[in-house]
Amino acid sequence: MNVSAANVTVVLQYRDSFTKAVIKNVIVVVLGISINYINACLIHTFCKHQIFYMNPRYILFIHLVFNDMLLVTVTVILFLISYTFYRINVSVCCIFIMLAIFTTENSPMNLACMAVECYIAICLPLRHVQICTVKRTLMLISLIWTTSMFSVLPDLFITLATEPLDFFYSQVFCLREIVFQNPHIIEKRDVTYIVYLVIVWSVIVYTYFNILFTAKTASKAAKKARNTILLHGFQVLLCMATYAEPLLKHALQQWFPKNYADSLFACYIIVQVLPRSISPIIYGVRDKTFRKYLKRYLLCKVNKQ
């Protein structure tokens, strides 16, 4: 709580000038609209063609895209609120924060599942059809959301049990550390993030090296899958930056107290926005099948077929 209070105090003390605030908000809104427009085109392309929604690989991908859209939307709204209303009701803040946490924790797990699917397709091709079915893929997505819920809901329950009722009617600067400020929640968060970090990176490394060895003597598809896993690893690395964000913010507050608001903005762009712009590149640009159909919607062309 002391760290959180110190962070908010610094933000209060060194608020942005009007010009700087406008520039930051314009940058965030433009990036958010651009990413969501491209992702909306990906979802539209997916829904319009059976070749995609009957393929487990694309189902996992489009779930990641939808998850990213939700995360970008929520974080952009929170960013705008922080400059317009500045303080909002704790109950409303809880909803936004929990949605942001759900979607943030979903991303690395979804990427790990996509890496496993690539591994099965390349290293166990004869069993791919039996293992990777649409039904099992949907069950896997449900498991991802269930895991995130079991990780996040205890934070809400602990807060409901430990905070007075008046707290939920008060107005606060909407940060996770302010709403869920119990020390046990912070300890649980750190342990959870470490576990996620170990599991997801173990999956990425294992699948990458197995595909790497297969690619040495196998087809061009195996080599492309190896590169895809490598991109997944980079995307996971950016997503995992979220797990180190509290420590990074604390360090920046100590090093640059007068520029702390700018540091928070940089953290937001790097940790929340940048990773969400990679998914369209991996499948929207690199995947020939998706690229074939996506061009029509990105350029607002009508399908004449």
C-alpha positions in Angstrom: 0.0 0.0 0.0 2.8 2.4 0.7 4.3 2.0 -2.8 0.8 2.5 -4.3 0.1 5.5 -2.3 3.5 7.0 -3.1 2.9 6.4 -6.8 -0.4 8.1 -6.8 1.0 11.0 -4.8 3.7 11.6 -7.4 1.1 11.5 -10.2 -1.0 14.0 -8.4 2.0 16.3 -7.9 3.3 16.2 -11.4 0.2 16.1 -13.7 0.7 16.7 -17.4 0.2 20.1 -19.0 -2.9 20.5 -21.2 -0.9 20.2 -24.4 1.0 17.1 -23.3 -2.2 15.5 -22.0 -3.9 16.1 -25.4 -0.9 14.6 -27.3 -0.8 11.5 -25.1 -4.6 11.0 -25.4 -4.5 11.4 -29.2 -1.7 8.9 -29.5 -3.5 6.4 -27.4 -6.8 6.8 -29.2 -5.3 6.6 -32.6 -3.3 3.5 -31.7 -6.3 1.9 -30.1 -8.6 2.6 -33.1 -5.9 1.3 -35.5 -5.3 -1.9 -33.7 -9.0 -2.6 -33.1 -9.9 -1.8 -36.7 -7.3 -4.4 -38.0 -8.4 -6.9 -35.4 -12.1 -6.3 -36.3 -11.2 -7.1 -40.0 -9.4 -10.3 -38.8 -12.5 -11.4 -36.9 -14.8 -10.5 -39.8 -12.6 -12.5 -42.2 -12.6 -15.4 -39.8 -16.4 -15.5 -39.4 -17.1 -15.2 -43.2 -15.1 -18.2 -44.3 -15.5 -21.8 -43.1 -11.9 -22.6 -43.8 -11.0 -20.6 -40.7 -13.7 -21.4 -38.1 -13.3 -25.1 -38.7 -9.6 -25.0 -38.1 -8.4 -25.2 -34.4 -5.3 -23.1 -35.2 -7.4 -20.1 -36.5 -9.9 -20.5 -33.6 -7.1 -20.1 -31.1 -5.8 -17.1 -33.1 -9.1 -15.4 -33.3 -9.7 -15.9 -29.6 -6.3 -14.1 -29.0 -7.4 -11.3 -31.4 -10.8 -10.9 -29.6 -9.0 -11.0 -26.2 -6.6 -8.3 -27.4 -9.5 -6.1 -28.7 -11.2 -6.3 -25.3 -7.9 -5.5 -23.5 -7.1 -2.5 -25.8 -10.6 -1.1 -25.4 -10.6 -1.4 -21.6 -7.2 0.1 -21.2 -7.9 3.0 -23.6 -11.1 3.7 -21.7 -9.1 3.7 -18.4 -6.5 5.9 -19.9 -9.0 8.5 -21.0 -10.8 8.3 -17.7 -7.5 9.0 -15.9 -7.3 12.4 -17.8 -11.0 13.4 -17.9 -12.6 12.2 -14.6 -9.3 11.3 -12.9 -11.1 9.6 -10.0 -14.0 7.2 -10.5 -16.2 5.1 -8.3 -14.4 2.1 -6.8 -17.1 -0.4 -7.9 -16.9 0.8 -11.5 -13.1 0.7 -11.3 -13.2 -2.9 -10.1 -15.1 -3.9 -13.2 -12.6 -2.3 -15.6 -9.6 -3.6 -13.6 -10.9 -7.2 -13.5 -11.6 -7.2 -17.3 -8.1 -5.8 -17.9 -6.5 -8.5 -15.6 -8.6 -11.3 -17.2 -7.5 -10.4 -20.7 -3.9 -9.7 -19.7 -3.5 -13.1 -18.2 -5.3 -14.8 -21.0 -2.8 -13.7 -23.7 0.3 -15.7 -22.6 -1.8 -18.8 -22.0 -3.4 -18.5 -25.4 0.1 -18.1 -27.0 1.3 -21.2 -25.2 -1.6 -23.2 -26.5 -1.0 -21.9 -30.1 2.7 -23.1 -29.7 1.5 -26.5 -28.6 -0.8 -26.7 -31.7 2.1 -25.9 -34.0 4.3 -28.5 -32.2 1.6 -31.2 -32.7 1.1 -30.2 -36.4 4.8 -30.5 -37.2 6.1 -33.2 -34.8 3.0 -35.4 -34.6 1.3 -34.8 -38.0 -0.5 -38.2 -38.1 -2.2 -37.5 -34.7 -2.9 -33.8 -35.3 -6.5 -34.3 -36.6 -7.4 -36.6 -33.7 -5.8 -34.3 -31.0 -6.6 -30.9 -32.3 -10.4 -30.8 -32.9 -12.7 -27.9 -32.8 -14.5 -29.2 -29.7 -11.3 -29.6 -27.8 -10.1 -26.2 -28.9 -13.3 -24.6 -27.5 -12.8 -26.5 -24.3 -9.3 -25.3 -24.1 -10.4 -21.7 -24.5 -12.9 -22.2 -21.7 -10.1 -23.6 -19.5 -8.0 -20.4 -20.2 -10.8 -18.2 -19.0 -11.5 -20.4 -16.0 -7.9 -20.3 -15.0 -7.8 -16.5 -15.2 -11.0 -16.3 -13.2 -9.6 -18.5 -10.4 -6.5 -16.2 -10.4 -8.5 -12.9 -10.3 -11.7 -13.5 -8.4 -9.9 -14.2 -5.0 -8.6 -10.6 -5.3 -12.2 -9.4 -5.3 -13.3 -11.7 -2.5 -10.4 -10.6 -0.3 -11.2 -7.0 -0.9 -14.9 -7.5 -0.2 -14.0 -9.2 3.1 -11.4 -6.7 4.3 -12.5 -3.3 3.1 -15.4 -1.3 4.6 -18.6 -0.8 2.6 -17.9 2.9 2.2 -14.7 2.1 0.3 -16.8 0.8 -2.7 -18.7 4.1 -2.8 -15.6 6.2 -2.7 -13.8 7.9 -5.6 -10.2 6.7 -6.5 -7.6 7.0 -9.2 -8.3 3.7 -11.0 -5.2 1.5 -10.5 -5.1 -2.2 -9.6 -2.8 -1.4 -6.6 -5.3 1.1 -5.3 -8.4 -1.0 -5.6 -6.9 -4.3 -4.6 -4.5 -3.0 -2.0 -4.4 -5.9 0.5 -0.8 -7.1 1.0 -1.9 -10.7 0.6 -3.3 -9.9 -2.9 0.0 -8.4 -3.9 1.9 -11.4 -2.7 -0.5 -13.8 -4.5 -0.2 -11.7 -7.7 3.6 -12.0 -7.6 3.5 -15.8 -7.0 0.9 -16.2 -9.8 2.9 -14.3 -12.3 6.1 -16.3 -11.5 4.1 -19.5 -12.0 2.7 -18.2 -15.3 6.2 -17.1 -16.4 7.7 -20.5 -15.7 4.9 -22.6 -17.3 4.5 -20.5 -20.5 8.2 -20.1 -21.2 8.7 -23.8 -20.6 6.1 -24.6 -23.2 7.5 -22.0 -25.7 11.1 -23.3 -25.3 10.1 -27.0 -25.5 8.0 -26.6 -28.6 10.5 -24.3 -30.3 13.5 -26.6 -30.0 11.4 -29.7 -30.9 10.2 -27.9 -34.1 13.8 -26.6 -34.6 15.2 -30.1 -34.7 12.3 -31.3 -37.0 12.8 -28.4 -39.3 16.4 -29.3 -40.1 15.3 -32.4 -42.0 11.6 -31.6 -42.7 9.6 -29.5 -45.0 9.4 -25.7 -45.5 6.2 -25.8 -43.4 8.2 -26.9 -40.4 10.7 -24.1 -40.8 7.8 -21.6 -41.0 6.3 -23.1 -37.9 9.7 -22.6 -36.2 9.7 -18.9 -37.1 6.1 -18.6 -35.9 7.0 -20.1 -32.5 9.9 -17.6 -32.3 7.5 -14.7 -32.9 5.2 -16.2 -30.3 8.1 -16.1 -27.9 8.8 -12.5 -28.6 5.1 -11.7 -28.1 5.1 -13.6 -24.9 8.1 -11.7 -23.8 6.2 -8.4 -24.3 3.2 -9.8 -22.6 5.3 -11.0 -19.7 6.5 -7.4 -19.2 3.1 -6.9 -17.5 4.3 -9.2 -14.7 7.4 -7.0 -14.1 5.4 -3.8 -14.5 4.8 -3.1 -10.8 8.6 -3.4 -10.1 9.4 -1.3 -13.1 6.9 1.4 -12.1 8.4 1.5 -8.6 11.9 1.8 -10.0 10.9 4.6 -12.3 9.2 6.5 -9.5 12.4 6.3 -7.5 14.6 7.3 -10.5 12.5 9.9 -12.2 9.9 11.3 -9.7 9.3 14.5 -11.7 8.7 12.5 -15.0 6.7 9.7 -13.4 3.6 10.5 -15.5 5.7 10.2 -18.7 7.2 6.9 -17.4 3.7 5.5 -16.8 2.7 6.5 -20.4 5.8 4.7 -21.8 5.0 1.6 -19.7 1.4 1.6 -21.0 2.5 1.8 -24.7 5.2 -0.8 -24.3 3.4 -3.3 -22.0 -0.2 -3.0 -23.1 -0.4 -1.6 -26.6 2.7 -2.9 -28.5 2.1 -6.7 -27.8 -1.4 -6.3 -29.2 -0.1 -5.1 -32.6 1.9 -8.2 -33.2 -0.9 -10.7 -33.7 -2.1 -9.1 -36.9 1.4 -9.3 -38.3 1.9 -13.0 -37.4 -1.3 -14.3 -39.1 -2.7 -11.3 -41.0 0.5 -10.7 -43.0 2.5 -13.9 -42.8 -0.3 -16.4 -43.3 -1.0 -16.7 -47.0 -4.5 -18.0 -46.5 -5.6 -15.3 -44.1 -3.8 -12.6 -46.2 -5.7 -13.6 -49.3 -9.1 -12.8 -47.7 -8.0 -10.1 -45.3 -6.9 -7.7 -48.1 -10.5 -7.3 -49.2 -11.7 -6.2 -45.8 -8.8 -4.0 -44.9 -9.2 -2.1 -48.2 -13.0 -2.1 -47.8 -13.5 -4.2 -50.9 -16.6 -6.1 -51.5 -16.4 -9.9 -52.0 -17.9 -10.6 -55.4 -17.6 -14.4 -55.0 
